[in-house]
């Protein structure tokens, strides 16, 4: 039964879904549409959060509200910094064994209208019912006919009905007035096939359902001009070449006179940008933090080699780059699309972050 509380909602900020517990995608070959049927309600809400967060770029922020005192909102997508005082969309996640019925919808709509009437939040722009088995035929038909849906809802909260008895006279009057002036076209039901099709385009899908990672595009050559973001690792390479040549003033321009070092430098720059392309791929294709964990894992795999004694920086660099190609990365999902050049490039990313130095 809906229970309209008097306490305004205070949402918990959530910048992005936490993907640390999604696993490595090595589960049994169970189709995604079957897996979601066995989700706990919390897992279902997390799945809906991933879908809403990743696909609706018009949102300023997406928050998961579900839980005790959620006031009828599981996931909220905000279109302005004003949160519930501005324009927003409501996602009502219902993990039921059966398709949603009008009775289920009426109870949730009543709860939402009650909180809007109490000015706990503004009327949502859109209200989505999201359930594994979707809306049943009767509810789907009503959603397709907003005027009839409104009439049926008002009848469901008429005097003497079970829903009407859950509110006092004052609140019931406010809800009826609000419902009568609301366009019921705001209500819709999202079907599972649509959810999964959209979710498959997100950075969470392969991790959650154990599918293959999206194909990675070919790596472009490094830009002709040097970027400020390259400054640290390039300086570390120049220190290697200065040590080898004995020229303390050697720079990128004078490096042109040293064919062997120039060829080496060009290879390292290609490797850096290969790893940079991997980082950008990870930003769009896998959960947040995945690339950072790969970098940390490679760092752990080469640091002992890097801290050994060498006669010069070139030998230290060579030893680290060789070790990087041999580090076991089986626990890192990105290993599927990570090549030797990416691994060597990550070493230069570490140098760029001052986590690796070649000349001691």
Secondary structure, DSSP 8 states (H G I E B T S, - for coil): -----SS-------SS---TTS--S---S--HHHHGGG--HHHHHHHHHHHHHHH-TT-SEEEE--STT-TT-SEEEESSTTGGGS-EEEEEE---SS-B-HHHHHHHHHHHHHHHHTTSS---SEEEEE-TT-B-HHHHHHHT-HHHHHHHHHHHTSTTSTTGGGS-HHHHHHHHHHHHTS-GGGEEEE-HHHHHHHHTTSTTHHHHH--------------SS--GGGHHHHHHHHHHHHHHHT-TT--TTGGGG-HHHHHHHHHHHHHHHHHHHHHHHHHHHS-TTHHHHHHHHHHHHHHHHHTS--SSHHHHHHHHHHHHTT---TT-GGGGG--HHHHHHHHHHHHHTTS--S--
